[in-house]
Amino acid sequence: MNEIEKQEKEFYSKLQVAGSIKFVVGEESDEFIGLTKPKLTKNEKFSRDLATILARKKEAVAVNLTTYPDYCIIYISKNSNWLQVDFEYINKIQECLIKISKYEPMKWEEAIKKSDTKTLSASVIAYCSEKFESRLDKLKRDIRDGKNDQYIKSFIEYASNSVDINHDKANKLIISRVCCCYYKKVSKDVTIPKKFLKHLKKVGSYMRSLIDITSCACNKKYKVLFSNMKLHILKPIVTYQPIFSWKNIIQRFIPDPMEYENFKNACLGNKIKASRLEKIYDDVKNLELESIKQGIYLHAEMNILNEIMNQKKKARVYIAVSKKCCYLCELYIKFAQKQGYNIVISGTHKKIYNLWKLPTDVAFKSNFLSYVLKELDKIIQEEIDSSSSLLAESGSDESSADKIKVDDEEHNANLDAELKGVYI
């Protein structure tokens, strides 16, 4: 085993441990990573809109668009295997856009009356239906819980002119259009809760994407690009990585056998941590097993970034992602930026996914590994120190397991999604 392989084994081993005891390491952010000016170009907005309409429930899709004088190249990747239905849908989108690009230049209001635009809209809503319903359910919950609040009453009054939001068979496209228009109207209103605005924006994102994509295709400036689209659908990259046991890593931080047992029991006594330990190591009985291999995969945005780096592109590159990027993707992108890559990506949620895989064949892999290992060491040590201080106070009526759970309480909802397999 060479030095890089040793570093990788240590990294992936510590990644499993860090993910098992501290799933969320900071506050999520909507801010762009690497964007010096708070504005995307037309091409970048198109990539963002494509990522929106290509992602179904529990999927993360990444898109990058590169334009040339008379054609464009679109890279698409996602966090799971591509299915036949995906290829058929993507071909349908491409076919519709090519046809729409042959229209005379026109506005969205005119284009929506055309058969190809109607086909595009219907295809998007059908493909994204499950995710749309999930987002709409959250918005309906806001409406139900805040039915006496003025901002909810105002929205319902606005929506009622076009659709009954709460009707089970209400037209999804009309609902999305209403939410899109209303969000534009009230997005700057600081009196409206951010959660409601977020849910409003997400339900409206489908209509926003359809309007932007169709408007682009109808724009004389971009017609030739849409007529000559070259799609590159990237295959998922999955490998199996040998790792050290949980005990092996923890004992590097807690060499005393008694203290190690206390920490292990505290983790197993916490419902959230115990669930994650069972998920990561298959069974909590395997925490001391050395002959372990973990399946890992390249996140959607890292798959595209891998292509960019292999091509040595140093010009500005925007990677649109249907979900905010995770903690390790954020670290890697920021590290790549320091190496001269001008990468732009939107938002981060600060979650540690233990199945995360390093991009391949990158010249600065060793330097990144040295950097990220220090970050993981810090996370593990801080969580151990936090747990130790709680254990020291265990003389109170509250059990140590309950005290440790408090540390993760605010993230329980996010953990539920991860435990159900949001990522493969």
C-alpha positions in Angstrom: 0.0 0.0 0.0 1.6 3.3 -1.1 1.4 6.6 0.9 -1.7 7.9 -0.9 -3.5 4.7 -0.3 -2.6 4.8 3.4 -3.9 8.4 3.5 -7.1 7.4 1.7 -7.8 4.5 4.1 -7.3 6.8 7.1 -9.5 9.5 5.5 -12.4 7.2 4.7 -12.1 5.5 8.1 -12.3 8.9 9.9 -15.1 10.0 7.6 -17.3 7.1 8.8 -16.5 7.9 12.5 -17.1 11.7 12.0 -20.4 11.0 10.2 -21.5 8.6 12.9 -21.1 11.0 15.8 -21.6 14.5 14.2 -23.8 14.5 11.1 -24.2 18.3 10.9 -21.2 20.5 11.5 -22.5 24.0 11.0 -25.3 26.3 9.8 -26.6 25.8 6.2 -26.1 28.7 3.8 -27.8 29.9 0.6 -24.7 31.9 -0.4 -22.8 31.0 -3.5 -19.4 29.5 -3.1 -16.9 31.2 -5.3 -19.3 33.9 -6.7 -17.7 37.3 -6.4 -20.8 39.1 -7.8 -24.3 38.1 -6.6 -25.6 37.4 -10.1 -25.6 34.4 -12.4 -25.1 34.6 -16.1 -27.9 33.5 -18.5 -26.0 30.2 -19.2 -25.6 29.6 -15.5 -29.3 30.2 -14.8 -30.1 27.7 -17.6 -28.0 25.1 -15.8 -29.8 25.8 -12.6 -33.2 25.5 -14.2 -32.2 22.2 -15.9 -31.0 20.8 -12.5 -34.5 21.7 -11.1 -36.4 19.8 -13.7 -34.1 16.8 -13.9 -34.3 16.0 -10.2 -36.8 13.6 -8.7 -37.6 12.9 -5.1 -34.5 11.9 -3.0 -32.2 12.6 -6.0 -29.4 15.1 -6.3 -28.7 16.2 -9.9 -25.8 18.4 -11.1 -25.6 20.3 -14.4 -22.9 22.2 -16.1 -23.3 24.1 -19.4 -20.4 25.3 -21.6 -21.1 27.4 -24.6 -19.2 27.7 -27.9 -19.9 29.9 -30.9 -22.3 27.5 -32.6 -23.0 24.7 -30.0 -23.1 23.9 -26.3 -22.0 21.0 -24.2 -24.1 20.0 -21.2 -22.8 17.7 -18.5 -25.4 16.0 -16.3 -24.8 13.7 -13.3 -26.8 12.4 -10.4 -26.3 10.6 -7.2 -27.8 7.2 -8.3 -28.0 5.0 -11.4 -29.6 6.4 -14.5 -32.8 4.5 -15.5 -34.4 4.0 -18.9 -37.2 6.4 -17.9 -34.5 9.1 -17.2 -32.9 8.7 -20.6 -36.4 8.9 -22.3 -37.2 12.0 -20.3 -33.9 13.7 -21.1 -34.4 12.9 -24.8 -37.9 14.4 -24.7 -36.6 17.6 -23.1 -33.9 17.9 -25.7 -36.3 17.2 -28.5 -38.8 19.9 -27.3 -36.0 22.5 -26.9 -34.7 21.9 -30.4 -38.2 22.4 -31.8 -38.9 25.5 -29.6 -35.6 27.0 -30.8 -36.9 26.9 -34.3 -39.8 29.2 -33.4 -39.7 32.9 -34.4 -38.3 34.9 -31.4 -41.2 35.4 -29.0 -42.1 35.9 -25.3 -43.1 33.2 -22.9 -46.7 34.2 -22.9 -46.8 33.4 -26.7 -44.6 30.3 -26.5 -46.7 28.6 -23.8 -49.6 28.4 -26.4 -47.4 26.2 -28.7 -47.8 22.4 -28.7 -44.1 21.8 -28.1 -44.0 24.0 -25.0 -47.1 22.4 -23.7 -45.5 19.0 -24.2 -42.3 20.2 -22.4 -44.4 21.5 -19.4 -46.5 18.3 -19.1 -43.3 16.2 -19.3 -41.6 18.2 -16.5 -44.6 18.1 -14.2 -45.1 14.3 -14.7 -41.5 13.4 -14.2 -41.1 15.6 -11.1 -44.5 14.8 -9.8 -43.4 13.0 -6.6 -40.9 15.7 -5.6 -43.5 18.5 -6.5 -46.1 16.8 -4.2 -43.5 16.6 -1.4 -42.7 20.3 -1.7 -46.4 21.2 -2.0 -47.2 19.2 1.2 -44.8 21.4 3.1 -46.4 24.5 1.8 -49.9 23.2 2.7 -48.6 22.5 6.2 -47.5 26.1 6.5 -50.9 27.2 5.3 -52.7 24.9 7.8 -50.5 25.9 10.7 -50.6 29.6 10.0 -54.2 29.9 8.7 -54.9 32.9 11.1 -51.7 34.8 10.0 -52.1 37.7 7.7 -49.3 36.6 5.3 -51.1 33.2 4.8 -54.5 34.9 4.3 -52.9 37.3 1.7 -51.4 34.3 -0.2 -54.7 32.3 -0.2 -56.5 35.4 -1.5 -54.0 35.9 -4.3 -54.0 32.2 -5.2 -57.8 31.8 -5.2 -58.0 33.9 -8.3 -56.4 31.1 -10.2 -56.5 27.8 -8.3 -57.6 26.1 -5.0 -54.2 25.2 -3.5 -55.7 22.7 -1.2 -57.7 20.8 -3.8 -56.2 17.3 -4.4 -56.7 17.5 -8.1 -55.7 21.1 -8.6 -53.5 21.6 -11.7 -49.8 21.4 -10.6 -48.6 23.7 -13.3 -51.0 26.4 -12.3 -50.1 26.0 -8.6 -46.4 26.3 -9.5 -47.1 29.4 -11.6 -49.1 31.1 -8.7 -46.3 30.3 -6.2 -43.6 31.6 -8.7 -45.4 34.9 -9.2 -46.3 35.4 -5.6 -42.8 34.7 -4.5 -41.5 37.4 -6.8 -44.0 39.7 -5.3 -43.2 39.1 -1.6 -39.6 37.7 -1.5 -38.2 40.9 0.1 -40.9 41.1 2.7 -39.0 40.7 6.1 -42.3 40.2 8.0 -42.9 36.8 6.2 -41.2 33.8 7.8 -38.2 32.5 5.8 -39.5 28.9 6.0 -42.7 29.9 4.2 -40.8 31.8 1.5 -38.5 28.9 1.0 -41.4 26.5 0.5 -43.2 29.0 -1.8 -40.0 29.3 -3.9 -39.5 25.6 -4.2 -43.1 24.9 -5.4 -42.8 27.8 -7.8 -39.3 26.7 -9.1 -40.8 24.4 -11.7 -42.7 27.2 -13.5 -39.7 29.6 -13.0 -37.5 27.0 -14.7 -40.0 26.4 -17.5 -40.3 30.1 -18.2 -36.5 30.7 -18.2 -35.7 27.6 -20.3 -38.4 28.3 -22.9 -37.5 32.0 -23.0 -33.8 31.1 -23.6 -34.7 28.7 -26.4 -36.9 31.4 -28.1 -34.2 34.0 -27.8 -32.5 34.7 -31.1 -29.1 35.0 -29.4 -29.2 31.4 -28.2 -31.1 29.6 -31.0 -28.1 28.1 -32.6 -26.9 26.7 -29.2 -30.2 24.8 -28.7 -30.1 23.5 -32.2 -26.7 22.0 -31.5 -26.8 20.6 -28.0 -24.3 17.9 -27.0 -25.3 16.0 -23.9 -22.8 14.1 -21.7 -24.7 12.0 -19.1 -22.0 11.0 -16.6 -22.1 7.5 -15.1 -22.1 7.2 -11.3 -18.7 6.3 -10.0 -18.9 3.7 -7.1 -16.1 1.8 -5.4 -15.5 -0.2 -2.3 -13.0 1.1 0.2 -11.3 -0.8 3.1 -11.6 1.1 6.4 -10.3 0.8 9.9 -12.8 -0.1 12.6 -14.7 2.5 14.6 -12.8 1.4 17.7 -9.4 1.8 15.9 -10.1 5.4 15.1 -11.8 6.4 18.4 -8.9 4.8 20.4 -6.5 7.2 18.7 -8.4 10.0 20.5 -9.3 8.0 23.6 -6.4 5.6 24.4 -7.7 4.7 27.9 -9.8 1.5 27.6 -12.3 2.6 30.3 -12.9 6.0 28.8 -13.3 4.4 25.3 -16.0 2.1 26.7 -17.8 5.0 28.4 -17.8 7.0 25.1 -19.0 4.0 23.1 -21.8 3.3 25.6 -22.8 7.0 25.5 -23.0 6.9 21.7 -25.0 3.6 21.8 -27.3 5.1 24.4 -28.2 8.0 22.1 -31.0 7.0 19.7 -29.7 9.2 16.8 -26.1 8.2 17.1 -26.9 4.5 17.6 -29.1 4.6 14.4 -26.2 6.1 12.4 -23.7 3.7 13.8 -26.0 0.8 12.8 -26.5 2.2 9.3 -22.8 3.0 8.7 -21.3 -0.2 10.1 -24.3 -2.5 9.3 -24.6 -3.6 12.9 -23.3 -2.0 16.1 -21.6 -5.3 16.8 -19.2 -4.5 14.0 -17.7 -1.4 15.7 -14.5 -3.3 16.5 -14.4 -5.3 13.3 -11.3 -4.6 11.2 -12.1 -6.4 7.9 -14.6 -3.8 6.7 -15.2 -2.4 3.2 -17.5 0.5 2.7 -19.2 1.3 -0.6 -18.5 5.0 -1.6 -19.6 7.1 -4.5 -18.8 10.3 -6.2 -21.4 13.0 -5.5 -23.1 14.5 -8.5 -21.3 17.8 -8.3 -18.0 16.1 -7.7 -18.5 13.9 -10.8 -18.8 17.1 -13.0 -15.9 18.7 -11.1 -13.8 15.6 -11.9 -14.5 16.2 -15.6 -13.5 19.8 -15.3 -10.3 19.1 -13.6 -9.3 16.3 -15.9 -9.7 18.8 -18.8 -7.6 21.4 -16.8 -10.3 24.1 -17.2 -9.4 27.2 -15.2 -12.0 29.5 -16.6 -15.1 30.2 -14.5 -17.3 27.1 -14.2 -20.8 27.0 -12.6 -22.1 23.7 -11.4 -25.8 23.8 -10.7 -27.0 21.3 -8.1 -30.6 20.5 -7.2 -29.6 20.2 -3.5 -27.1 22.3 -1.5 -23.7 20.7 -1.5 -22.5 18.7 1.6 -19.7 19.6 3.9 -17.0 17.6 2.1 -18.1 18.9 -1.3 -17.8 22.4 0.0 -14.3 21.7 1.5 -13.2 20.2 -1.8 -14.5 23.0 -4.0 -12.9 25.6 -1.7 -9.6 23.7 -1.8 -9.8 23.5 -5.7 -10.4 27.2 -5.8 -7.1 27.8 -4.0 -5.4 25.7 -6.7 -6.7 28.1 -9.4 -10.0 26.5 -10.4 -12.7 29.1 -10.7 -15.6 27.0 -9.5 -19.0 28.5 -8.6 -21.7 26.5 -6.7 -24.8 27.5 -4.8 -25.3 26.8 -1.1 -24.1 24.3 1.5 -25.9 22.3 4.1 -22.9 21.3 6.3 -23.9 17.7 6.5 -21.3 14.9 6.6 -22.2 12.0 4.3 -20.1 9.0 5.1 -20.4 7.5 1.6 -18.6 10.5 0.0 -15.9 9.6 -2.5 -12.8 11.7 -3.5 -12.6 12.8 -7.1 -10.1 10.7 -9.1 -6.8 11.5 -10.7 -6.3 14.9 -9.2 -2.7 16.2 -8.8 -3.4 17.8 -5.4 -5.1 14.8 -3.9 -2.4 14.3 -1.3 -2.5 17.9 -0.2 -6.3 17.8 0.1 -6.1 14.6 2.1 -3.7 16.2 4.6 -6.0 19.2 4.9 -9.3 17.3 5.3 -7.8 14.8 7.8 -7.1 17.8 10.1 -10.7 19.0 9.7 -12.1 15.5 10.5 -9.7 15.2 13.5 -11.1 18.5 14.8 -14.7 17.4 14.4 -14.1 14.0 16.1 -12.1 15.6 19.0 -14.7 18.3 19.6 -17.5 15.8 19.8 -15.5 13.6 22.1 -14.7 16.6 24.3 -18.4 17.6 24.3 -19.5 14.1 25.3 -16.8 13.9 28.0 -18.1 17.1 29.6 -21.6 15.8 29.6 -20.6 12.5 31.1 -18.7 14.4 33.9 -22.1 16.0 34.8 -24.0 12.8 34.7 -24.7 13.0 38.4 -27.8 15.1 37.7 -31.2 13.5 37.2 -30.8 13.6 33.4 -29.1 10.5 31.9 -25.9 11.0 29.8 -27.7 9.5 26.8 -30.4 12.2 27.0 -27.8 14.9 27.4 -25.9 13.8 24.3 -29.2 13.7 22.4 -29.7 17.4 23.0 -26.7 18.2 20.9 -28.4 16.6 17.9 -32.0 17.6 18.6 -32.1 20.5 16.1 -30.9 18.2 13.3 -33.2 15.2 13.9 -35.5 16.0 10.9 -32.4 16.1 8.6 -31.1 12.8 10.1 -34.4 11.1 9.4 -34.0 11.8 5.7 -30.4 10.6 5.7 -31.3 7.4 7.5 -34.0 6.6 5.0 -31.3 6.7 2.2 -31.5 10.1 0.6 -28.1 9.2 -0.8 -27.3 5.7 -2.0 
